[in-house]
Amino acid sequence: MTGKRLCSLMRFSKVTIRQLKKRTGFTLKRIREVRAAGIYDANICRDWIEAITGNDPGHDLAEYYAQQRG
């Protein structure tokens, strides 16, 4: 999942960086790094999508997003 798509998902779900920090325990710096660089591992992508939306996207959808580069 590209950083741009991750930002769009956060915007669509109305989740701020600070809210995501509370949900995951990640630092603000780490969240900003991931928003800039993206995620390319299906399992990690699945965890981030679930943290943002509150719903488990399933393995297939997470793997699809993880394969998207650029």
C-alpha positions as a Markdown table, in Angstrom:
| # | Residue | x | y | z |
|---|---|---|---|---|
| 1 | Met | 0.0 | 0.0 | 0.0 |
| 2 | Thr | 1.5 | 3.3 | -1.0 |
| 3 | Gly | 1.7 | 6.1 | 1.5 |
| 4 | Lys | -0.7 | 8.2 | -0.6 |
| 5 | Arg | -3.3 | 5.4 | -0.5 |
| 6 | Leu | -2.8 | 5.0 | 3.3 |
| 7 | Cys | -3.3 | 8.8 | 3.7 |
| 8 | Ser | -6.5 | 8.5 | 1.6 |
| 9 | Leu | -7.8 | 5.7 | 3.8 |
| 10 | Met | -7.1 | 7.6 | 6.9 |
| 11 | Arg | -8.9 | 10.7 | 5.5 |
| 12 | Phe | -11.9 | 8.6 | 4.3 |
| 13 | Ser | -12.2 | 6.9 | 7.7 |
| 14 | Lys | -11.7 | 10.3 | 9.5 |
| 15 | Val | -8.8 | 9.0 | 11.6 |
| 16 | Thr | -6.1 | 11.4 | 12.6 |
| 17 | Ile | -2.4 | 10.6 | 13.3 |
| 18 | Arg | -3.0 | 11.1 | 17.0 |
| 19 | Gln | -6.0 | 8.8 | 17.0 |
| 20 | Leu | -4.0 | 6.1 | 15.2 |
| 21 | Lys | -1.2 | 6.6 | 17.8 |
| 22 | Lys | -3.7 | 5.8 | 20.6 |
| 23 | Arg | -5.1 | 2.8 | 18.8 |
| 24 | Thr | -1.7 | 1.2 | 17.9 |
| 25 | Gly | 0.8 | 2.6 | 20.3 |
| 26 | Phe | 3.1 | 3.6 | 17.5 |
| 27 | Thr | 5.0 | 6.9 | 17.8 |
| 28 | Leu | 3.9 | 9.9 | 15.7 |
| 29 | Lys | 7.2 | 9.7 | 13.9 |
| 30 | Arg | 6.7 | 6.1 | 12.9 |
| 31 | Ile | 3.2 | 6.8 | 11.6 |
| 32 | Arg | 4.5 | 9.7 | 9.5 |
| 33 | Glu | 7.3 | 7.5 | 8.1 |
| 34 | Val | 4.8 | 4.9 | 7.0 |
| 35 | Arg | 2.5 | 7.5 | 5.5 |
| 36 | Ala | 5.5 | 8.8 | 3.5 |
| 37 | Ala | 7.0 | 5.4 | 2.5 |
| 38 | Gly | 4.0 | 3.0 | 2.4 |
| 39 | Ile | 3.7 | -0.6 | 3.4 |
| 40 | Tyr | 4.7 | -3.6 | 1.2 |
| 41 | Asp | 4.2 | -6.6 | 3.5 |
| 42 | Ala | 0.7 | -8.1 | 3.4 |
| 43 | Asn | 0.5 | -8.9 | 7.1 |
| 44 | Ile | 1.6 | -5.5 | 8.2 |
| 45 | Cys | -0.7 | -3.9 | 5.6 |
| 46 | Arg | -3.6 | -5.9 | 7.0 |
| 47 | Asp | -2.8 | -4.7 | 10.6 |
| 48 | Trp | -2.7 | -1.1 | 9.5 |
| 49 | Ile | -6.0 | -1.3 | 7.6 |
| 50 | Glu | -7.6 | -2.9 | 10.6 |
| 51 | Ala | -6.2 | -0.2 | 12.9 |
| 52 | Ile | -7.5 | 2.6 | 10.7 |
| 53 | Thr | -10.9 | 1.2 | 9.8 |
| 54 | Gly | -11.7 | -1.1 | 12.7 |
| 55 | Asn | -12.5 | -4.0 | 10.4 |
| 56 | Asp | -10.3 | -6.9 | 9.3 |
| 57 | Pro | -9.9 | -6.6 | 5.5 |
| 58 | Gly | -9.0 | -10.3 | 5.0 |
| 59 | His | -5.8 | -11.7 | 3.7 |
| 60 | Asp | -6.6 | -11.4 | 0.0 |
| 61 | Leu | -7.4 | -7.7 | 0.1 |
| 62 | Ala | -4.4 | -6.9 | 2.3 |
| 63 | Glu | -2.1 | -8.8 | -0.1 |
| 64 | Tyr | -3.6 | -6.9 | -3.1 |
| 65 | Tyr | -2.8 | -3.5 | -1.4 |
| 66 | Ala | 0.7 | -4.7 | -0.4 |
| 67 | Gln | 1.5 | -5.5 | -4.0 |
| 68 | Gln | 0.5 | -2.0 | -5.2 |
| 69 | Arg | 3.7 | 0.0 | -5.7 |
| 70 | Gly | 3.5 | 3.5 | -6.9 |
